């Protein structure tokens, strides 16, 4: 029989595999019901409000079908990119000049000229913040939405999306270009069946081919089907003998691999040579261009999340020269990606996020570089329900801390999941049957959304 609290909150006590409309943690904080069998008026109002909020989530329809996460490893400096400080003293603003954008009064660093021209399609977060100054810990934050824990490895966003939605159009739900960039881009406590599909080689390399995507020499379609049927029989036998994550995951991997190999449309999605030369040149025939063009092909074909990396941004020395060397290729490819998604109609259903593990110190150091700085940095977002032409939050005059609207990984990831139609309060089961929320303590930043 439903308790009074369950009637009020709408807790889904009969479906433990699904998310609770009010989690145990929230339930305990909104009112101690104990065994007294009664509620105070304040408790009642709080519970009703929680129920109303959760109904909003439950009825929400996703605005995005896929996410492209462009990760710039090492910690990209906000001052030389999306949040320059032209009026700060030279030791803070650095040597680089600025460029005007499509948005009145908004400047980017001088190497982002093409991105400046499409700034009216972007949301720029200038007040991103967390407390982790080590690369590994900052990277964990920006791939999982969680602070690192010695007790548990949390799943990446890509693996959570893979878990929630599964494959689409015979394509892997989660792809890393060119390979899984770090351990935090993996499954964490989820089954290894939700691991990313990695290409095995760089799409910018000569003669690029995805590993294991074509039939081996001497194997035609008939032999391929025979082998598949034999493997299924063997898998069934062992599945009855043993039950383990490894066996289940391996069976899943084989099934997805066979679907991928047997689908010409799926194989074609990985072939950037199918793109007209004009489009390839628009992106740039280099590492950044090839990776972003492939990402566009993959989400267009049905991949739910693509994570790609470009460059190395740990610029402790000679930051001006490093930006001038690395950023132009990114600038061209990124502007082309946003423009291409927009003209093909994919931008409205695809979130594109550019992030790094943290930013750089406000002051230039003795080697003309900047050091690690997680207190404030920038993230660029576009499409999939995010407002276009929006600059959210500000840093102070020296880009040393947020001045308005600070936003942490929890809120960012909760908002991203919201766009994908995933409720971040849903609990997933970790080893030992311990329920863990997809994101703990985040809220949807509605002011970022259309």
N, C-alpha and C positions, 0 to 999 in steps of 0.2 A: 504494500500500500504506500502511496506517495506521502511523504511527510509534508508538513506545512511549508517548510523551507523549499522543498522541491516544487511545490505548486507555484510558489512565488518566483523562484529563479528559473524554472524550466530546465533544471539539470537533467542531462540525458543519462540517467542512472542505468537504463536498460541497454545502452550501447557503449561499453567501455572502450571499444576500439576507436570510436570517434571522439572528437574533442568535446570536453564539457563546456556547456555554455558559461558556467562559472567554475573556474578551476578551484581545487582544494585551497590553494594559497589565497585566492581572492575571497573564497567563501569564509575563511577564518578571519579575514581582515574586515569584512563588512558586517559581521555580527556574530557574537558567540551565542549559539543556540542551546548548547549543552543539553541537559536533560530537563530543563525547567518548563519546556513546552510552550513558551510564550515569546513574543517579540516586542521590543519597544517600538514606538512610532518612528524614531530615527532609524532603527534597524530596518524597518519595513520600507521606508523611503529609499534607503541605500540599496537594498536588494532589488526593489523595483527599477531603480535607475540602472543597476548592473544588467538586469534582464533586458531593458530597453536598448542598452548599448550593444548587447550580444545579438539581439534580433537584427539590428542594423548590419552587423557583420554577417549573420547567417543569410540574410537576404541579398547581400551584395553580389553583383555579377562582375567578373574580372574585366579589367580594361586592357589587359595585356595577355598575349598568348605565349610570349617568349621574352627572354632577357639576354642581351649581349653584355657581358662584363669585361671591359678592357682594363686590365690591371697593369699598372706601371710599377714594377717592383723596385724597391730601394728607398722609396720615400720622395715623391716629386715635390719640389719647392712650390709653395703657393705664390710666393712673391714674383717669381719669374714666369708664372703661368696664368692662373685664373684670378689672382688677387694681388696685383701689383700695388705698390705704395709710392706713387710718384712724388709725393710731397714730404716723404720721410728723409732724414739725413742719408747721405750716400752710403754710409756704413750699414744702413738698414735696407734701403731700397735696392742696392746693388748697381751694377754698371748698365744693365739692360734698359732699353727704352720701352715704351708702351705703344699700343696700337688701339685706335678707336674701334668699337664694335657696332653692330646694328642697334644696340640699345643705348639710349641717350645717357651720357655720363658714365658708362661702364667701359673700363679699359681691360685689355688682356696684355700679356707679355708680347714683346715684339716678334717672337717666332711663331705666334698663333694668328697669323694674318688671315688665313683661309677660315679658321674656326671663328674668328671675329665676325666674318661675313655671314655666318649662319647662327650667330648668338641668339637671334630672335626665335630659334627653335629649341633652345636649351633652358634647363633650370640649373643654375650654378649655386651650390651650397658653399658659402664662404665661412661657415661657422662650425664645420665638422670638428669633433673633439673626442679624444679618449685619453687614457693615462698610461699607455704602453709605449715606451721609447725604444724597446728592443725590436729588431726586425721580425723575429719569429712571433712574438706576442702581438705586435701590431697587425701582422698578416693574419693571425688567427681571428682577431676582432673583425677584420674587413672581409673575411670569407665565411664566417659563421654567425656573426652578430652576438657572439659571446666572448667574455673575457676568458683567457685560458684557465683551465683547472687541472691540478695534478691528479684528480680523481677520475676524470672523464674526458674523452676526446669527442668534441661536438661535430656534427655533420655540417658540411658546406651547404650553401644555398642550392647549388646544383644538385647535390645528392638528395636534399629534401624535396626539391621539385620532381626529381626522378621518382622518388618514393611516392609522392602524392599523385602524379599523373601518368607515369609510365611512358612507353614509346608511342610515337605518332608517325604514321605513314612509313612504317618499317625502318624508321631511323632511331638511333639512340636518343633518349631524352636529354642527355647531358654530354656535351663534347668539349674537350680541352684542346686548344690550338696553340702550339703544335703538340704539347703533352701536358700532363698534370703538373702545374707550376710549383707546387709545394704540397706538403703533407696535409695542410689544412683545406685543400681543395677536394679532399676525399670524403669518404662516407662516415668517418667518426664512429659512433656507436651503432650506426645502422648497418644492415647487411652489406657485404661487399657486392651484392647484386646491383647496388645503386651507384657503383663506381662510375667515373666518367669514361667515355670512349676517347682514347688518345690517338692521334694520327700516326705517330711513329716517325714522322719526318716533317720538315718545315715546308709549307705550301709555296714559299719563295724559292726553294731549292730547285735546281735544274732537274727535269724529269720527275717531279714530285708525284708520288703515288702513296695512297694510304695503305698501311701495312695490312695484309690479310684480307683485302677487299675484293680481290679477283680470284677466280678459280685457278688452282695449281695447273701447271702444264700437264697435258694428258688427261685431264678430268673434264668430261663434257657434262651437260645438264643431267643426263640419265644416270651417270655414275654418281653425280653429286646428290641426286635424290635418294639413290640406294644407300649411300653412306649416311645420309641423314636418318633414314629409317632404321638402319642398324644401330646407330648411336642412340636413338630414342629407346630401342629395346634394351640396350645395355644400361642406359640411365634409369629406366624403370626398375630393372633388377636391383641395382645398387640402392635406389631410393627406398626400396622395401627393406633392405638390409640395415641401412644406416640413415640417420637423420642428423644433418649438420649444416651449418651456414655455408661451409665451403662447397658441399655437394649441391645444395640448392642454388647457390650463386653460379657455380660452374654450368649447371643446366640452363640457367637464365642466360648466361653469356653465350653458350652455344646456340640457343634458340634465336637470340638477337643477331648473332653473327650470321646464321643461315638466312634469316630474313633480310639482312643487309646485302649479303652476296647475291641472293636470288632476285633482288628487286633492282632492275635497271634504273628506275627513277631515283632510288636511294643512292646507288653508286654514283649517278650523275651529279648529285648534289655536292659531292666532294671534288668535282673536277672543275677547277677555275678556268681551264682552257676552253670550256664551253662559253665563257663570257666573250663578247665582242672585244676586239683589241682596244677600241675606243674607251670602253668601260675600264679595262685593266689599266690603261694609261691614266685615266681619271683618278683612280685610287693610288697609282704609283706602282711601278714594277720593282718593288723592293719588299723587305720583310713586313713592314707595317701595312703596306697596300695589299699584299697577298693575304695576310692573315685577316684583315677586316673584310676584304671581298669574300673570302671563304665563309666568314661568319654570316654575312648577308645571305649567301646562297643557302646556308644550312638552316637559318630561321625561316627563310622563304619556303623551304621544303618541308618544314615541320619539326625541326629540333627545338626543344623547349628552352634550353639554356646553353649558351656558348661562352666559355671563359677563354680569353686570349691574353697573352702577355706581349709586351714590347719594351725593349730597351732596358737600361739599368740606370736608376735615378738616385743612387746613393752618392751624391756629389759633395763630398767633403772638401774637394779642392777644384779650382778652376771651373766654377759653376757656369759662368757665361759661355765659355768655349764649349762646354759639355752640352748645354742647351742648344747652342747654334749648330752643333753636330747632329744631335738626336731628334730635336723637336720638329724640324721641317717635314720629315717623312711622316711623322705622326699627324701633324697638322693637315697635310694634304689628304691622307687616308681617312682620318676622322671626319673631316668636312665632307669628303666624298661619300662616306658611309651614311651620314645623316641625310644628305641631299638625295642619295639613291633610295634609301628607305622611304623618304617622303614622297618622291615622285612615283614610286611603285605602290604606294598605299600601305606599305608595311609599317611605317613609323607609328601610326596610330595604335598598332597592336604589339609593338616591340619596344621594350625599355632598353635604352643604351646607357650604361653606367661606366664612367671613367673614374677609377679610384687608385689610391696608393695606400700603403700601410700607415703612413703618417706624413707630416710636412717637414719643413726645415726651420732651423733656428732663425729668429728675427734678425740677428746681426751676422754679417759676413765674418768668417774666421780668418786666421792668419794665413791660410793657404788659398784664399779667395774662393772659399766654398761655404757651405752651410751644413750644420750637423742635425742630428735627429730632433724632431720637435712634434710631439703628439697633441699638444694643447690646442692647436687650431690648424686646420688645413682645408683644402677645397676638394669637392667632388662635383663632377658634371653629370647631369641626367638629361635624358631626352625621351620623348615618345611614351606610348603605353599608358597614358592617363596623367602624366606630369604636365604641369603648366609650361607653355612655351614662352620664352622671353622673360624668365623669372630669375631674379637674384635673391636668394633667401639667406638671411643672416648676414652679419658683418663681423669682421675682425677689427681689432683696435688699430691705431695709427701705425703701429710697427709690426702688425700681423703676428702678435705674440700670444693673444688669447681672444676668445669670442667676445664681442661687445654686445651683440644682440642675437637672440634666438639660437643658442647653442644646440647642436643636435649630435647625439651619440650613435654608435652602431646599432643599439637596440631599436631606436626609433626609425632609423634608416631601413633596417631589414624588415621591421614590422610593416612599414609603408610599402616596400617592394613586394613582400608576400601578399599584402592587401591587393595590390594591382594584379597579381596573378590569381586572385581568388582563393588564397590560402589564409586561413585564420592563424595568426602566429601564436595564439594561446592554445592551440591544439597540442595535446600531449602525445609524444612518441615514446615507445617503450625501449628503454636502454637495457643493457645486460643486468640480470637480476630482477627484471620486471619492474624497474623503477620508472615511473612516468616523468618525462622531461618535456617541458614546453618547447616548441620550435624556437621561440624567442622568449626570454624571461624578462618581463617588465617593460617592454617597449609599447609605444602607442603610435597609431597612424597619424602622421602629420598631414592633416587634411588641407592645410594651407599650401602644400606643395602640389596638390592635385587639381585637375580641371573640375 
